[in-house]
Amino acid sequence: MLQWNDLRVLLAVARAGTLAGAAAALRINATTVGRRLSALEEALAVRLFDRTPDGYALTQAGRDLLAHAERMEHEVQAAERAVTAADQRPAGVVRLATTEMLATRFLVPHLPRLLGRHPQIQLAIATTTRPIVLARGEADITVRLTRPREPDIVAQRLGAIHLALYAARTYLAAHGAPERPEHSLRGHRVVLFAPSRAFDVENSWFAARLGDAQVVLRSDSVSAIYAATLAGLGIALLPVLVASREPELVRLPTGLEAEPRIIWQGVHRDLMKSARVQAVMSFLADVVATEV
């Protein structure tokens, strides 16, 4: 007889394409995933995946079973959300998915305020750049720089983060300041964001001003870029709210700023009535209103 835990393995492998990826999603080791998948195939007497050099690919039997597994997952998660929403105590675990910079620079410093208001709430923060699917129960709330587009997700704009060019005083002492940073950073070293869709806005703005500047670092971590800039590695585009508080960083004058990034909160509609989720949402809105 099929068990939900077996189908969770099928779903994880199908989505990740590898045992390692599925193991990370399920928070177990890859050997266990492989053993449970083999046991499921043996119990059903059918091969669910083709093992290829590029990973695990669903067979037709696997695709057929996947459709049932997804429907079961939907029902299980709907039941879990209903139970959470029915609990009107501001207590328990609330899972928040956000970025590293938003967590460390905006949210975590204010957590004593949340604990003071609601001492029985435990916040579990996951910092990741990968997309989070709230409908799958991967988090209760998201606070990201992209608007959530999933069905049944309530999106709320919390504020905007303005960006500007900064360099460390040590860098400027060693290399001088760009003569016309609005137009060109020719002859200077720069620290850029990783070449991914998540940073298209920032990279496009920067590309128009690079000239023959030397790119010395690229990263998908805003915190890493901030630390590198502070260390004097080069010129970077940083959140004004954070960089303006650091006396060792100097803002370079540009007439035209990069497009501000919008902070979006997302929560599944079914969780809107949960007391603990509402408490955290209220806290997040207050923090962003205070900071931004």
Secondary structure, DSSP 8 states (H G I E B T S, - for coil): ---HHHHHHHHHHHHHSSHHHHHHHHTS-HHHHHHHHHHHHHHHTS--EEEETTEEEE-HHHHHHHHHHHHHHHHHHHHHHHHHHH--SS-EEEEEEE-HHIIIIIIGGGHHHHHHH-TTEEEEEEE-SS---GGGTS-SEEEESS----TTEEEEEEEEE-EEEEEEHHHHHHH---S-TTT--TT-EEEEE-SSGGGHHHHHHHHTT-TT-EEEEEES-HHHHHHHHHTTS-EEEEEHHHHTT-TTEEE---SS----EEEEEEEEGGGTT-HHHHHHHHHHHHHHHHH-
